[in-house]
Amino acid sequence: MSAKTMRAIRLHEFGGPEVLRYDEVPIPRPQPGEVLVRVHAVGLNPPDWYLRDGMPGIPPGLRPPVSFPAVPGSDVSGVVTAVAEDVADFSVGDEVFGMLRFPGFDGRAYAEYVAAPAADLARKPAGVDHVHAAGAAMSGLTAWQHLVELGHDHPNPLQPAQHRPVPLAAGMTVLVNGAAGGVGHLGLQLAKWKGARVIAVASGAHERFLRGLGADEFVDYTKARPEEAVRDVDLVLDTVGGPGSGRFLRTLRRGGTLYYVFVAAYDPAEVARLGVTTSGTQVRSNGRQLGELGRLLDTGTLRVAVDSTFPLADARKAHERAARGHLRGKVVLTAA
């Protein structure tokens, strides 16, 4: 490679993990409002394989246009190597992390360098390495915007009302479904930080891990039905979604709320009969909120679990690992 080129993972067509190609491409140049980041680590997220697959679960009218070749990915941690003239918040040499240009599929994070909007970045906590910082961005912001502060006024295309987080406090009970995953294990810790009592739902192999993060109670869904084992919950954070999400309505007290991270269908009659509500939101890039998360990471209040790491060149293997499911935390690519 020359001094003007880098390696990046690109899609030339939709398909399975085999369509991820390790290409040599030009190093991008930062545009106004951007910095150039030498990428050290990239966090994997479900939108990465939604894009790779051709977004089959998104209605055609809502699918953003994609031009091939496309570089997937949104979550990065690395070092600033160049700064546009109008950027004042970052300098060459700063260690940063962020979720880039989301919602959308134009983050272009699966690369050795990325031109990143400065507004999407925060300084990487000094006590957190690049791998764990890259794993924090989308999952951490998703949990934060659901549970702590939305941070924007964009309308939600999936529901008529704007999402408004319920103020968490001591004495409240929060159930986290899919608690061992990326959003789940960080949402559990944010609820504990706010003083809530937390019930974690996952497979039994994750019990010790989740209790170590602060779970007060654990339900192994392979051995017990959460809707039969748990009652009078104030808030459910369902990070799994899908057709099984409706059963968690029955764990709520009257007046309780279920937050869905992924699209899930509920029977309106059951929601009304139980006297509960449901709400969700689409996570959006927010460097300021990442700075708040970074401070919690730096003090150890939040910990990012890393399921596995793969070199950038092995992005296909990383996607295959994610497809097998039952992740404990995040899958991360290393680029430096």
Buried (B, 14 or more C-beta within 10 A) or exposed (E): EEEEBBBBBBBEEBEEBEBBBBBEBEBBEBEEBBBBBBBBBBBBBBBBBBBBBBBEEEEEEEBEEBEEEBBBBBBBBBBBBBBBEEBEBBEEEBBBBBBBBBEEBBBBBBBBBBBBBBBBBBBBBEEBBBBBBBBBBBBBBBBBBBBBEBBBEEEBEEEEEEBEBBEBEEEBBBBBBBBBBBBBBBBBBBBBBBEBBBBBBBEEEBBEBBEEBBBBBBBBBEEEEBBEBBEEBBBBBBBBBEEBBBBBBBBBBEEBBBBBBBEBEBEEEEBEEBEBBBBBBBBBBBBEBBEBBBEBBBEEEBBBBBBBBBEBBBBBBBBBBBEEEEBBBBBBBBBE
